[in-house]
Amino acid sequence: MKTIIENAEVLDGNITQAQLNQWKYKHKKIVKLSINDDDTSTLFAYFRIPDINIRAAVLQASKMDEFKALEVLFKNCYLGGDSKIEQEDDLRLNITTAFSDHIQPKPVKVEIL
């Protein structure tokens, strides 16, 4: 859903089109996720794809605590969206878990010649 507020187009997650354009320019790929809240409203979050350094930090944190690893991923890749996601642990955990699943390595076909 798009709305116009004070000459700025506001997109899902209460971000502006200008903000989304900046993120795309800076990070190339942006992942948009949505989650239904208890009151049946849909909340949105935007993430950047983690680079190798972030992936290494997440992997290191996961050796000690999987929840800590998800927090590292959230803090380093979350760009913005509905503020309720940042404020409520359950929402943040669910959306970060879904993001983590999305960025898992893709299957590779290996062929010995």
N, C-alpha and C positions, 0 to 999 in steps of 0.2 A: 504494500500500500504506500502510495506517495502522497505527500501533502506539501503545500507551499507555505512557508512562514517567513515573513519579512524578506522577500526576494531570494530565499534560499530553499532549494528543494530538499525536503527531509524524507529520508528513506527508512526502511525497516530498521529498527534498533535505534531510532532517533539520531542517525548520523546524516550528514549532508552529502549531496552528490559531490561537492568539492572535496570533502574529506575522503570519500571513497576514491576519487580520482588521484588524490595525493598518495594514498596507500598503494594503489595499483602502480603508480609511477615509481615509488620507492621500492616496493617489495615484489613487483611483477605479478605474482599470483596471490589472490585473497580468497579465503574460504569463508563462506557465510553459512552459519548453522542456525537452526531454529529449534526451540523447545517450548512445549506447552506448559504453562504455569498451572498451579492448582485452581485458579479462578478461570481457567480455560482460555486465557489470553496467550497469544504467541509472542515469545521473546526471541530476540535475535542477537547473535554475537559474530564478530568478525575476527579472523585469525590470519596471520601470515604463516607461510610454510617455514618450518625451522631449518636453520642452516646446520652444518656439521658440528659447530661448537655447541649449539643448543641441544642437538641430539646427544652429544657426548655428556653434557651436564644432566640431561634427563636420564640417560643410561646409568650414570654414576649414582644419582639420587635413588634410582629404582633398586639398586643393590641393598640399600638400607631401608627404604620405605616407599612403597608404591604410591601412597597418597602424596608424599613429598615430591615424587617425580612428576605427578600430575600438576602440582602447584608450580614447579619449575617451568613446566611446559606452558601453563596458563600465563604466568608472569612475563615470560619471554616472547610469547607469540600472540597474546590477546591484544587486539588493536582498539576495540570499542564495541559498543552495542548498548543494549538495555542495561541500565545501571543495576537493576535487580539481580542480574546474573553475578555481578561482582559482590553483591551484598549477602547473598544467600548461599551457604555452603553446598546444599543439595543441588541447586541449579548449576553452580560453578563446577561441581564434581561431575555431574551428568554431561554437561556440554563439553567439558575438557576430555572426558573419556571418549565421547563420540569423535572429537577432533583427533585424539590419539589413534583411534582405530582407523580413521581416514588416512592418516599419514604413514601407516605401516608400510614396510617395503613391499613392493609388488612382486608377484611370482616371476621368476626368471627361468627360461628354458636353457638347460645346459646340454650341449651336444659334444661328444668326444669324436673327433675325426681322425 
